[in-house]
Every structure is written in C-alpha cells, then in structure tokens.
Amino acid sequence: MTLRNRLYPSHSSHLGLTGLLLVQLAASPLDGQAPVQSALVINVRGIGLKHTIGHPKPVEIGAVVTDENSRPVEGAIVTFQLPDKGPGGTFTDNQLTKRVPTNPSGEALVTDFRPNDSPGDFQIRVTALYKDPQGNVKEGGPNQIVQANVLAIRELKIAVLQGNKARNDVRTGVGVQPRVQVRDSEGLLVQDAKVTFTVLEPGPGGIFRNGKGVLEIRTDRKGEAAGEGFRPVRPCGKLNIKVAAQLAHLTAGGTIEQANEGCGGFPKWVIAVIAAGGAGGAIVATQGKGKTAASGTSTQAPPISIQPGAPVFGPPR
C-alpha cells in the first residue's frame, strides 16, 4: 500500500481518524521570481502521534503535494521544521530541518525523526516549494503536524557492564573504558538517556576521548553508553569514576572503581647509560638483585650515579 493510499481514505468521514490535514493557501511570489500562477496543496500525515520518551519507535512523517486540480506534483521540495527548543526532537545528525523532494506520486517521507526528552505537545511545520518549467514558483503551506512527547518511565537504573575493579597501566597509557547500561523500573532498555562519566578529584586520574576528565554521551538502542577513549594518568592508586544518567527529570547514579598502576620504580628492562668524555666508562642501573660481571655472584644493585657525558640508552633485554 502506498503512502497516497494511506493518506486518502475511501470515506471522507475518516479524515479525523487518519490524521490528515488539507489546507490550500494562496501563495505570493518570491522576490526576483515570476508571479505564482497557483498554490500547492499539502496533505500531511502524523497528526496526533505520541512518542514515548526513552522508548522511541520508528515513525513515518509524510506529505503529499498536489496542484489545485488534485494532480500530484513531482520534484517539489517539502520542508519539515522542528521546534528549536522545548518538546520536539531532531532528524539525522541532530538537525532540526529536513528537506525532501516529492516522488512521481507527490510523496515526501521522513523516517529518521527522534523525539527529545522534553515532555509535552509540539508542532512540525511543513511547507512546499516548486518551480515549474516556465519558471513560475509555486508554494504551499505552512501546515502543522501536532504531536506529543510522553514520559511513561518512572525510574532509571544503571548497570555497569565493563570497567569496574579494572586495573589501568599508566606506563603504557592503556585503560579499561567504563561501559554502562540504563534500564527503567520494568527492565526495559532506555534509549537517548544522557550519561555523564566524571573522574573524581583529587587522586589518580584519567581522561576521555575529548581530553578531559568529564564525558557526556547518549545511550544507544541497547541502552548502553561508554567512556570512550579512556586513558589513565598519574598518580597511581585507587581511581573513582562517577556515573550519572538523566532522562527528563529522572536521574540515577553510581561509582565505578578502578586502579592506576605502574607508577613506581624502574622498568623491568635495564637502562644502560654510557658516559662519554673523560672517564669513558659505563654505568648499568638495575632493579632489585643483579650479578657482577666478574664473579657471577648475586649482589645488591649499587646506588645509581651519573657520569658526565652524553647518555646512550640501550634496548630492552
């Protein structure tokens, strides 16, 4: 069944049930354009839809553009405009405006709308613009698609999927990124909740992909959010990452415990420092116990001293 068939019911008394709006407005010429000969007619679809915040479902917002004789208009540009604040949502890439050309049946469809987390009614403004082969500009609208965002969730819960009790290596800069999942009181996954990861100070630290100790991210369709690009930084010791989830006025929180390691002592491999200049000798620094070159007997490593000259670092053993 095409959108046109869905938009035009067999009986006119069903118009209110199908959410159709038929408006024909006189159009005025645009600056610098030829006079408008006639107006476009826009039939919109999606009036009265309610979006559940946290549990969005794919919806289809549509429009059919015809001329004054009810003939479909191909190639008209239909613009869907969302509110810039308050209840509403976004299209792909967080855009508030979507422009779609009509097909041979005069249809223009939008399927990538996502509601935001503000409850309440809102309107989607719909207009159409067409330039005919003679250069005449035809306009239609504006029409309004009235919809609403509804918050049915009563509680948020956070589950840590990854990163709790993890150990991070400061020497290599390799850390375990925290990952959480947000659900409601019924155990259903919550999408588009804002999750904030914060490395608590003072104490051992870490930074995320943005180079900061704080990262905000939205949960995906699986209800998951991750502290992407996490890297530990000195000092070592117990590291605490605060996690907060928010959806509308609902909040939940928790703490992920980790540990930064690898700050103290020398690396396991030996650093050979060759002193150039007057003495020309070499001094070897080791950790723990070592062996003398002459006797092979185990001895404590001597205190490290630096001779004048340019140091040369040997490779790991």
Stockholm file with secondary structure:
# STOCKHOLM 1.0

chainA/1-317         MTLRNRLYPSHSSHLGLTGLLLVQLAASPLDGQAPVQSALVINVRGIGLKHTIGHPKPVEIGAVVTDENSRPVEGAIVTFQLPDKGPGGTFTDNQLTKRVPTNPSGEALVTDFRPNDSPGDFQIRVTALYKDPQGNVKEGGPNQIVQANVLAIRELKIAVLQGNKARNDVRTGVGVQPRVQVRDSEGLLVQDAKVTFTVLEPGPGGIFRNGKGVLEIRTDRKGEAAGEGFRPVRPCGKLNIKVAAQLAHLTAGGTIEQANEGCGGFPKWVIAVIAAGGAGGAIVATQGKGKTAASGTSTQAPPISIQPGAPVFGPPR
#=GR chainA/1-317 SS CCHHHHHSCSSGGGHHHHTCEEEECCCCCCTTSBCCCSCCEEEEECTTCEEETTSCCCCCEEEEEECTTSCBCTTCEEEEECCSSSSCEECGGGCSEEEEECCTTSEEEECCCEECSCCEEEEEEEEEEEECTTSBEEEEEEEEEEEEEECCCCCEEEEEEECTTEEEETTTTBCCCCEEEEEETTSCBCCSCEEEEEECSSSSEEECTTSSSEEEEECCTTSEEECTTCEEESSCEEEEEEEEEEETTEEEEEEEEEEEECCSSCCSSCEEEECCSSSCCEEEECSSEEECTTTCCEEECCCCCCCSSCCCBCCCC
#=GC SS_cons         CCHHHHHSCSSGGGHHHHTCEEEECCCCCCTTSBCCCSCCEEEEECTTCEEETTSCCCCCEEEEEECTTSCBCTTCEEEEECCSSSSCEECGGGCSEEEEECCTTSEEEECCCEECSCCEEEEEEEEEEEECTTSBEEEEEEEEEEEEEECCCCCEEEEEEECTTEEEETTTTBCCCCEEEEEETTSCBCCSCEEEEEECSSSSEEECTTSSSEEEEECCTTSEEECTTCEEESSCEEEEEEEEEEETTEEEEEEEEEEEECCSSCCSSCEEEECCSSSCCEEEECSSEEECTTTCCEEECCCCCCCSSCCCBCCCC
//
